[in-house]
Amino acid sequence: MTNGLAVADYAIIAGFFAVMLGIGFYFSGRMKSMSQFFGGGKQVPWWLGGVSFFMVSFSALAFVMHSEMVYKYGMVSLVLSWLAVPAAALSAYLFARRWRRVAETSPIEYIEVRYGSGMRQGLAWVGLPTRLLDDSLKLFAIGTVVSAGLGFPFETAIILCAVIILCYTFMGGLWAALVADFVQFAVLVAAVIVLPFLSFSRAGGVRNVLNAMPESFFNPTCPDAGYPFVYLLCYFVLLFLNYSTSWALAQRYYSSENDRSARKVGYLVAVLYLIGTSIFYLPAFAALVFLPDIANTKDVYPLICRTVLPVGMLGMVIAAMFSATMSTLAGDYNAVSSVLTNDLYKRLHKRDLSEKHLLVVGRINTVIVGLIVLGITLVMRTLQGSGDLFNTMAKVFGLFLPPVAIPMLLGMLTPRISARGAQAGLFAGIIAGLAAFVLGAWHPVLRRAEFLTFWTAGVTLLVMTVVSARMPDTGERREQVLIFFKRFEKDDPGADGVEKKSADTSFLPIIAAGIAAVGVILIAAVVLTGGLAEGFLSVCIGVALLAVAAGFWIAARKLR
């Protein structure tokens, strides 16, 4: 066992980064249009989209904040994570098919048909701060992991992570993100699946861990720490709204090859969350025994890894946690860039723009988004961190998400919401939320995530409903709305004269090559650095990755 990184660990991390950049480079020359760069040409198979959806929604922020919560409060963190299961399933059932019918290259392009160009621009501008702040929190989290794991200065870790993520997203667009997501998923599973067993073994077994837990750790809520039942309800609402309207997640729905596949994307995410949550967060319980006095609890997960993992596996886990955040940020960068390009830049230019021109602009916007996120993250650092990461994230979403999400979702469910009603609800919800946050300086309850969520949601719904009843759509606008809802009447997209597209499988050899490369790097790093005795488990994991890669290679040859 090791308490720090060996040469093999650094070699594995460096090799993993090289593989990710290689995937981006491979797809860089294959993106010929904006629809390919941002929408995958609607040829993404459900299992690839589902894994990517999971990886996009799961980042180092989850490792850092949930492991910290498990270590401090117990079961409440697992319960909060499990809420993602019904949230993802319900989102898929209600909106996956609808997303695929209404979107092509941008998650808000349908808004113009449904509500008009003014609302489209409004949602684009209002939605941007939420996504950028959320991405900054995730970059902050992976900076924490890399800094604690590698011993780098925090600023250096953040800049290094930001540059790597930006490079491969810039080059390859959505397909690079999707393929890299799957490779990262394989690495993540391989890296962390052994950690619960090693952690509980180090703690002296399950009985020892259970005896070390305070009685309060077994409660599904924790009111004393600020997580009562109403908070859990609030978090479920936020998860559902986020899974239903997040630009990066919606992108996985509308890039699917058909309606049925789009729903499978969300259902697969629900299954992965149900299984993955326990695997990822259980080690934090064991840490109560062998790491009882951690000064900075945000470091609990990387400290667990440094304590129990053998040579090679520590580097693998750090790379895996980085990969989870890389997936999330790459997906968000691509989705935000699609909005900037398709919904803002393209709309501001009245002349026709070529696909080549828009592709260049899309890549430039990706760089801009990445640099803005990096800047916000560095500002967080200068302000002495982000405080409670979980509550910070919940407050950001509670403030901005309901006013944006509710008009978007109801606009796909019912024609009764008018354009003026949606506009009024959007801005009323934002103003009400900001007012509550400002007044929270005198009344702290107004800044709690659960109050902000239900307050902004209630104001948005009330204003939107009242204004829609008083000022319904009429004339040409009403006709456009009725035409819009005809998109959902038929089960078969081909019935509307649109040719059904089959899922693309040409990427399978790249997945095989990526997973195999990581496996070879893991084995070689351990063997060549003389760490075979301590790193035998790492070699076994490397062999398992090679076996998975071989399976994908065989599948690719059969589908030629």
Backbone hydrogen bonds, N-H to C=O, Kabsch-Sander energy under -0.5 kcal/mol:
donor,donor_aa,acceptor,acceptor_aa,energy
2,T,309,L,-1.0
10,Y,6,A,-1.7
11,A,7,V,-2.3
12,I,8,A,-2.2
13,I,9,D,-2.3
14,A,10,Y,-2.5
15,G,11,A,-2.5
16,F,12,I,-2.6
17,F,13,I,-2.2
18,A,14,A,-2.0
19,V,15,G,-2.0
20,M,16,F,-2.2
21,L,17,F,-2.3
22,G,18,A,-2.1
23,I,19,V,-2.0
24,G,20,M,-1.9
25,F,21,L,-2.4
26,Y,22,G,-2.2
27,F,23,I,-1.8
28,S,24,G,-1.0
29,G,25,F,-0.7
30,R,27,F,-1.3
31,M,27,F,-0.6
31,M,28,S,-0.6
32,K,30,R,-0.9
37,F,33,S,-2.1
38,F,34,M,-2.6
39,G,35,S,-2.2
40,G,36,Q,-1.2
41,G,35,S,-1.4
42,K,39,G,-1.7
43,Q,40,G,-1.0
44,V,255,S,-2.4
49,G,45,P,-2.4
50,G,46,W,-3.0
51,V,47,W,-2.0
52,S,48,L,-2.3
53,F,49,G,-2.7
54,F,50,G,-2.4
55,M,51,V,-2.6
56,V,52,S,-2.9
57,S,53,F,-1.9
58,F,54,F,-0.6
58,F,55,M,-0.5
62,A,59,S,-1.3
63,F,59,S,-1.3
64,V,60,A,-3.1
65,M,61,L,-2.8
66,H,62,A,-2.1
67,S,62,A,-0.6
67,S,63,F,-1.2
68,E,64,V,-1.7
69,M,65,M,-2.1
70,V,66,H,-2.8
71,Y,67,S,-2.3
72,K,68,E,-1.8
73,Y,69,M,-3.7
74,G,69,M,-1.0
74,G,70,V,-0.9
75,M,217,F,-3.0
77,S,74,G,-1.5
78,L,74,G,-0.5
79,V,75,M,-2.3
80,L,76,V,-2.3
81,S,77,S,-1.9
82,W,78,L,-2.7
83,L,79,V,-1.2
84,A,81,S,-1.8
85,V,82,W,-1.8
87,A,83,L,-1.7
88,A,84,A,-2.6
89,A,85,V,-2.1
90,L,86,P,-2.6
91,S,87,A,-2.1
92,A,88,A,-2.2
93,Y,89,A,-2.3
94,L,90,L,-2.2
95,F,91,S,-2.8
96,A,91,S,-0.6
96,A,92,A,-1.2
97,R,92,A,-0.5
99,W,95,F,-3.0
100,R,96,A,-2.0
101,R,97,R,-1.5
102,V,98,R,-1.6
103,A,99,W,-1.8
109,E,106,S,-1.0
111,I,108,I,-1.2
112,E,109,E,-0.9
113,V,109,E,-0.5
114,R,110,Y,-2.3
115,Y,111,I,-3.8
116,G,111,I,-1.2
116,G,112,E,-0.6
120,R,116,G,-1.6
121,Q,117,S,-2.3
122,G,118,G,-2.2
123,L,119,M,-2.7
124,A,120,R,-1.8
125,W,121,Q,-2.4
126,V,122,G,-2.6
127,G,123,L,-2.4
128,L,124,A,-1.2
130,T,126,V,-0.7
131,R,127,G,-1.8
132,L,128,L,-2.5
133,L,129,P,-2.6
134,D,130,T,-2.4
135,D,131,R,-2.4
136,S,132,L,-1.9
137,L,133,L,-2.0
138,K,134,D,-1.7
139,L,135,D,-2.4
140,F,136,S,-2.3
141,A,137,L,-2.0
142,I,138,K,-2.3
143,G,139,L,-2.1
144,T,140,F,-1.7
145,V,141,A,-2.0
146,V,142,I,-2.7
147,S,143,G,-2.3
148,A,144,T,-2.4
149,G,145,V,-2.7
150,L,146,V,-2.7
151,G,147,S,-1.7
152,F,146,V,-0.6
157,A,153,P,-2.3
158,I,154,F,-2.2
159,I,155,E,-2.4
160,L,156,T,-2.5
161,C,157,A,-2.3
162,A,158,I,-2.6
163,V,159,I,-2.3
164,I,160,L,-2.0
165,I,161,C,-2.4
166,L,162,A,-2.2
167,C,163,V,-2.2
168,Y,164,I,-1.7
169,T,165,I,-1.7
170,F,166,L,-2.5
171,M,167,C,-1.7
172,G,168,Y,-1.9
173,G,169,T,-1.7
174,L,37,F,-2.8
175,W,172,G,-0.5
176,A,172,G,-1.0
177,A,173,G,-1.9
178,L,174,L,-2.8
179,V,175,W,-2.5
180,A,176,A,-2.5
181,D,177,A,-2.3
182,F,178,L,-1.8
183,V,179,V,-2.2
184,Q,180,A,-2.9
185,F,181,D,-2.3
186,A,182,F,-2.3
187,V,183,V,-2.1
188,L,184,Q,-2.9
189,V,185,F,-2.7
190,A,186,A,-2.3
191,A,187,V,-2.4
192,V,188,L,-2.4
193,I,189,V,-1.8
195,L,192,V,-0.7
198,L,194,V,-2.1
199,S,195,L,-2.7
200,F,196,P,-2.5
201,S,197,F,-1.8
202,R,198,L,-2.2
203,A,199,S,-1.6
204,G,201,S,-1.2
205,G,200,F,-3.2
209,V,205,G,-1.6
210,L,206,V,-2.7
211,N,207,R,-2.1
212,A,208,N,-1.2
213,M,209,V,-1.0
217,F,214,P,-1.7
218,F,215,E,-1.4
219,N,216,S,-1.6
222,C,227,Y,-2.8
225,A,222,C,-1.0
226,G,223,P,-1.5
227,Y,222,C,-2.6
231,Y,228,P,-0.6
232,L,228,P,-1.5
233,L,229,F,-2.2
234,C,230,V,-2.4
235,Y,231,Y,-2.7
236,F,232,L,-2.2
237,V,233,L,-2.1
238,L,234,C,-2.2
239,L,235,Y,-2.7
240,F,236,F,-2.7
241,L,237,V,-2.6
242,N,238,L,-2.7
243,Y,239,L,-3.1
244,S,240,F,-1.6
245,T,241,L,-1.4
246,S,242,N,-3.0
250,A,246,S,-3.3
251,Q,247,W,-1.5
252,R,248,A,-0.8
252,R,249,L,-0.7
253,Y,249,L,-1.1
254,Y,250,A,-2.5
255,S,251,Q,-1.0
256,S,253,Y,-1.4
257,E,44,V,-0.9
262,A,258,N,-1.8
263,R,259,D,-1.8
264,K,260,R,-1.9
265,V,261,S,-1.6
266,G,262,A,-1.1
267,Y,263,R,-2.1
268,L,264,K,-2.5
269,V,265,V,-1.6
270,A,266,G,-1.9
271,V,267,Y,-1.9
272,L,268,L,-2.5
273,Y,269,V,-2.4
274,L,270,A,-1.9
275,I,271,V,-2.1
276,G,272,L,-3.1
277,T,273,Y,-1.8
279,I,275,I,-1.1
280,F,276,G,-2.7
281,Y,277,T,-2.0
282,L,278,S,-1.7
284,A,281,Y,-1.2
285,F,281,Y,-0.5
285,F,282,L,-1.6
286,A,282,L,-1.2
287,A,283,P,-1.7
288,L,285,F,-1.4
289,V,286,A,-1.9
290,F,286,A,-1.2
291,L,287,A,-2.3
295,A,293,D,-0.5
297,T,295,A,-0.8
299,D,296,N,-2.1
300,V,297,T,-1.6
303,L,299,D,-2.3
304,I,300,V,-2.2
305,C,301,Y,-2.2
306,R,302,P,-2.2
307,T,303,L,-1.4
308,V,304,I,-2.2
309,L,305,C,-1.8
313,M,310,P,-0.8
314,L,310,P,-1.3
316,M,312,G,-1.8
317,V,313,M,-2.6
318,I,314,L,-2.3
319,A,315,G,-2.3
320,A,316,M,-2.3
321,M,317,V,-3.0
322,F,318,I,-2.3
323,S,319,A,-2.4
324,A,320,A,-2.1
325,T,321,M,-1.6
326,M,322,F,-2.9
327,S,323,S,-2.4
328,T,324,A,-1.8
329,L,325,T,-2.9
330,A,326,M,-2.6
331,G,327,S,-2.3
332,D,328,T,-2.3
333,Y,329,L,-3.3
334,N,330,A,-2.2
335,A,331,G,-2.3
336,V,332,D,-3.3
337,S,333,Y,-2.4
338,S,334,N,-1.8
339,V,335,A,-1.6
340,L,336,V,-2.6
341,T,337,S,-2.5
342,N,338,S,-2.9
343,D,338,S,-0.5
343,D,339,V,-1.8
344,L,339,V,-1.0
345,Y,340,L,-3.3
346,K,341,T,-2.5
348,L,344,L,-2.0
349,H,345,Y,-1.0
350,K,348,L,-0.7
358,L,354,S,-2.3
359,L,355,E,-2.2
360,V,356,K,-1.9
361,V,357,H,-2.3
362,G,358,L,-2.7
363,R,359,L,-2.0
364,I,360,V,-2.3
365,N,361,V,-2.8
366,T,362,G,-1.7
367,V,363,R,-1.7
368,I,364,I,-2.2
369,V,365,N,-2.7
370,G,366,T,-2.3
371,L,367,V,-2.4
372,I,368,I,-2.3
373,V,369,V,-2.4
374,L,370,G,-2.1
375,G,371,L,-2.4
376,I,372,I,-2.5
377,T,373,V,-2.2
378,L,374,L,-2.3
379,V,375,G,-1.9
380,M,376,I,-2.1
381,R,377,T,-1.8
382,T,378,L,-2.0
383,L,379,V,-1.6
384,Q,381,R,-1.7
385,G,380,M,-1.1
389,L,387,G,-0.9
392,T,388,D,-2.5
393,M,389,L,-2.5
394,A,390,F,-2.4
395,K,391,N,-2.5
396,V,392,T,-2.2
397,F,393,M,-2.3
398,G,394,A,-2.7
399,L,395,K,-2.0
400,F,396,V,-1.9
401,L,397,F,-2.3
404,V,400,F,-1.1
404,V,401,L,-0.5
405,A,401,L,-3.4
406,I,402,P,-2.3
408,M,404,V,-1.1
409,L,405,A,-2.8
410,L,406,I,-2.7
411,G,407,P,-1.5
412,M,408,M,-0.5
412,M,409,L,-1.3
413,L,409,L,-0.8
414,T,410,L,-2.5
417,I,414,T,-0.7
418,S,416,R,-0.6
422,A,418,S,-2.4
423,Q,419,A,-2.3
424,A,420,R,-2.5
425,G,421,G,-2.5
426,L,422,A,-2.5
427,F,423,Q,-2.1
428,A,424,A,-2.4
429,G,425,G,-2.4
430,I,426,L,-2.0
431,I,427,F,-2.4
432,A,428,A,-2.6
433,G,429,G,-2.3
434,L,430,I,-2.6
435,A,431,I,-2.4
436,A,432,A,-2.2
437,F,433,G,-2.3
438,V,434,L,-2.3
439,L,435,A,-2.6
440,G,436,A,-1.2
441,A,438,V,-1.7
442,W,439,L,-1.9
443,H,439,L,-1.8
446,L,443,H,-2.3
447,R,444,P,-1.9
448,R,445,V,-1.4
452,L,448,R,-2.5
453,T,449,A,-2.4
454,F,450,E,-2.0
455,W,451,F,-2.6
456,T,452,L,-2.4
457,A,453,T,-2.2
458,G,454,F,-2.2
459,V,455,W,-2.5
460,T,456,T,-2.3
461,L,457,A,-2.6
462,L,458,G,-2.6
463,V,459,V,-2.6
464,M,460,T,-2.3
465,T,461,L,-2.4
466,V,462,L,-2.5
467,V,463,V,-2.5
468,S,464,M,-1.9
469,A,465,T,-1.9
470,R,466,V,-2.1
471,M,467,V,-3.0
477,R,474,T,-1.1
478,R,474,T,-0.8
479,E,475,G,-1.8
480,Q,476,E,-2.2
481,V,477,R,-1.9
482,L,478,R,-2.1
483,I,479,E,-2.2
484,F,480,Q,-2.3
485,F,481,V,-2.0
486,K,482,L,-0.8
486,K,483,I,-0.7
487,R,484,F,-1.4
488,F,485,F,-1.2
489,E,486,K,-1.1
495,A,492,D,-2.1
496,D,493,P,-1.5
497,G,494,G,-1.6
498,V,493,P,-1.2
499,E,497,G,-0.6
501,K,257,E,-0.7
504,D,43,Q,-3.6
508,L,505,T,-1.6
510,I,507,F,-0.8
511,I,507,F,-1.9
512,A,508,L,-2.6
513,A,509,P,-2.7
514,G,510,I,-2.7
515,I,511,I,-2.6
516,A,512,A,-2.5
517,A,513,A,-2.5
518,V,514,G,-1.9
519,G,515,I,-2.3
520,V,516,A,-2.8
521,I,517,A,-2.5
522,L,518,V,-2.4
523,I,519,G,-2.3
524,A,520,V,-3.0
525,A,521,I,-2.6
526,V,522,L,-1.6
527,V,523,I,-2.6
528,L,524,A,-2.8
529,T,525,A,-0.9
530,G,527,V,-1.4
531,G,526,V,-2.2
535,G,531,G,-2.6
539,V,535,G,-1.9
540,C,536,F,-2.0
541,I,537,L,-2.1
542,G,538,S,-2.2
543,V,539,V,-2.2
544,A,540,C,-2.1
545,L,541,I,-2.1
546,L,542,G,-1.9
547,A,543,V,-2.0
548,V,544,A,-2.0
549,A,545,L,-2.5
550,A,546,L,-2.3
551,G,547,A,-1.7
552,F,548,V,-1.9
553,W,549,A,-2.2
554,I,550,A,-2.4
555,A,551,G,-2.1
556,A,552,F,-2.3
557,R,553,W,-1.9
558,K,554,I,-1.9
559,L,555,A,-1.5
560,R,557,R,-0.8
